[in-house]
Amino acid sequence: MTNLDHSPLTNSPRLILKDDPMSSDCYAVRLFLYYHQVPFQSDYADIDPLQPSDKIPELVVADDQIIYGIRPSLEFLAEFAAQPDWAEPSHAQHFQHWEAFHQQLKNCLGRLRQASLSMSTFLDDEDILQEQSTVLLNQLNDHLCVQTVLQQQWLVAGKTPSIADLTIFPLVALSMDAGIDLDDFVHIRRWVQRMRKLPNFVPMPGLLES
């Protein structure tokens, strides 16, 4: 159970995150909660990490509202915590793109990570999944390169990270769990370091450190 009683939002409706410490999707929501010091309760849930991201995580609001999925949860939290820059409505098309990109990552990088963490999972298409993961990481690296040229630090133009960064960050930063090395993806590595330097950042096991 996690409580952040020093937050100015302490008197707001209670938030309960159905949380699996090893779920990259749950971690994305925890990152927002910690960064903005939003008080919440973490209740353990045994989550299949390969579920579609419109099903997990599960965020319960004041015991009578349940929000499913990364993007709906993060959009709700951006409004709840009065942080509109993190989910600017004018960027909705960009958020939709990165949400779809995240699901593509789960279908290859996520499967590789899950197999690596499980002693009972064997992949007969491991080479294909590694190739697909590399293609997606190259796309991400190229995008971040363009953003750097445009003097932008994040996936979507703005002064702060957005829900797009939080959605993509966990699986990419946990790529070593999947047997994928990020040494050749310099722009991804720099972006990961920027994310790690955000206030109140909390890592999870396996996260890229440098």
Secondary structure, DSSP 4 states (H G I P E B T S, - for coil): ----TTSTTTTSPPEEEEE-TT-HHHHHHHHHHHHTT---EEEE----TTS-TTT-SEEEETTTEEEESHHHHHHHHHHHTT-GGGG-GGGHHHHHHHHHHHHHHIIIIIHHHHHHH-SS---TTHHHHHHHHHHHHHHHHHHHHHHHHTT--SSSSSSS--HHHHHHHHHHHTGGGGT---TT-HHHHHHHHHHHTSTT----TT----
